Amino acid sequence: MTLLRRHGLWVIIATVVGIAGAWLYHASQTPVYLSTAQVDVEPNAAIGTPVTPNMATEQQVATSGVVLGRTAAALGVSTQNLAGNLSAKVSSTATVLSISCTGPSPRAAQNCAQDAATAYVGFRNLLSASKVQQARDPYHVTLVTNASLPANPAGVGKKILLPIGAILGLALGLGGIVIRDRFDNRVRDRADLERYLEAPVLAGIPRVRRVDPAFVFARAPESRGAEAYRYLRSRIAPVWDGGRMLLVAGPQGLEGCTSVAANLAQSLAQAGTSVILVDADLRHPGRRQFGARRSLSQVFEATDRPGLSELLAGTATLDDVALPTGVPGLRFVAAGKSADRIMDVFETAKLTGAFKNMKAATDMVIVDSAPVLAVSDTVSLAHASDVVLMVADVRRTDRGAVSAAAHMIQASGPPVVGVLNEERAGVNGWVTARVEREPEWLADRTPAVPDRQPSWRPDGNGNGQRPAAVLGALPTLSYELTDTMPFRLTDPGADPKNG
C-alpha cells in the first residue's frame, strides 16, 4: 500500500494510457462486417446404403475449388481476394455447415455469404448434371439459413477493447512501479534515511511551492514547511548539548542544504537566539547556472562581499564580514570574494580560531558547506563542529551516498543527525504553502522598487562595494524588503544620485 500511495499517480496515468491506446486502436481499424449462411449436409436417401458425410472434407470443398471460383464469378472479384474472406466451419449440429464471408459493408458481406452457400449447394447437389447422376450422388445439401445482414462490424468492439486496455494499462503501471521500486536506490522516507545514516532523523521538510525554499519561514510562516522548521528547531536543541556550532551538509549536492540552513537560522533567531549563518561552500561557482544548486551567498545576493575566505586569510575581522540580515539576532557571513583563489584555507587551526571567535560572539553558529562526497572541505569543517546535520532529498539522494557520507563525518568526531528534505505529505505527496500576512518584524519594512534588481549598493566613490574599513559600521545600516530576497542592504546616509 505504501508503494501505491507513493506512485499511485503513475498507475492511474498508465491505466488511462491503456484505455486511450485501446480506443485509438479501435478507431484506426477499418470496419469489417461478417455474414453467415447455413447448409445441412445429409446422406442421399435414394441410394441403398447411406454414406455419412465427412464434414471436414465438406469444409474444404465449401471454401476452395469450384465453389470458390463460382462465388468469385458471381461477385465479380478474383479468387485470390475472395479466398481470404471466405470461411466455413461445422456447427454444433454435426451435419450443419456454416459458410461465412466478410465484406467492407453489411450488404457486401451478405451477398458474398449467400452466393458462396448457393454455389456450394449447386456443386454438391449436381444441379448442372442429369437426373441419373443426381440420383447417384451420396449427399443431399439443403440451404437451411439464408445469409444474414450484419448490424455491427465484426471483431472486438469498444465495450471489450476499452476494459482490456484498462487492465493492460493497470498491469503495466503496477509492474512498472514494482520494477522501479526494486531498482530505485534513493532514500524513500525517514525510516529509510535513519537506517542508512545510522543516526536519528529529527524532522522531515515538506516541499513548498509558490515561495522561495530558502525563505519559507519568513514568507510563509503559517505553512507546513515553516511548521516543520519549528519542529526541527525544537528537536535539535537537546542534540547540541551545550555545543554552539552546527554544520549543515549533504552527501552529493542538490539536497537543499542551503534552504535548510537558512530557514533553521531564521527560526532560531525568531525564538530569541542570536545566530551567525555562514556560507562555507568556497568552491561554489560565483554565478548562478540553470539547474545548479544555490549557495547562501547567492541567496542573500552577497557573492561580491568579503566573507569567510577573507576571515580565514586574516584580511578581515568577524565584525567586517558578519552582516546583519534584517532578522533580529541573525547575521550572515558570505563565502568571500577571494574564495576561488584560496582553496587551502581549511586548516584545522585557522578554522578552529575563526569559529571560536564566532561562538564567543553569538549563541549559535550554523554553517552551510559543500557536499561531503564532492570535496574535502566539509570533513575539515566537521572537525570544528559540534553537530553535523545531514540533509537528504527523497527525489535525489542515493542510499549508498548517505551511508558513505555519514561514515566520513562520524570518523571526524562530531555526532550526526538527519533531516529528510522534500518529504512527501498528504494524498498527492506535495504541500502548498499559504502565504499569509508578513511577520511583525517585516511589517514596517519599505517595499523595494519593483523595477530595480536587488544588489549591494555602491559606496560614495562608485566602486560597487564598500572598503573593508566601512564594513565594521554595517550593523548600523537599515534594510528593506524586496520581491526576490527578504532583505537588502541599504545605507540611509548614501547620496540617492549614487544609488
Protein Blocks (a to p, Z undefined) as FASTA:
>chain_A
ZZmmmmmmmmmmmmmmmmmmmmmmmmmpccdddddddddddddfkbmbdcdddfklmmmm
mmgcjllmmmmmmnopafklmmmmgccdddfblkbccdddddfbfklmmmmmmmmmmmmm
mmmnommbcfklmmmpmbdcddfbdcdddfbdedjdfklmmmmmmmmmmmmmmmmmmmmm
mmmcbdfblmlmmmmnopacfbdcdddehiafklmmmmmmmbmklmmmmmmmmmmmmmnn
opabdcdddfkoonommmmmmmmmmmmmmnopacddddfbfkbcfbdcehiacdfklmno
pmlgccfklmmnopacfklmmccehighiacddfbjklmmmmklmcfklmmmmmmmmmmm
pmbdcdddddfklpmklmmmmmmpmbdcddddfklpcfklmmmmmmmmmmnopacdddde
hiaedjkopacdddddddfklmmpccddfkbccdddddfkonopacfklmmmmmmpccdd
dfkbcbdcddfkbcfknZZ
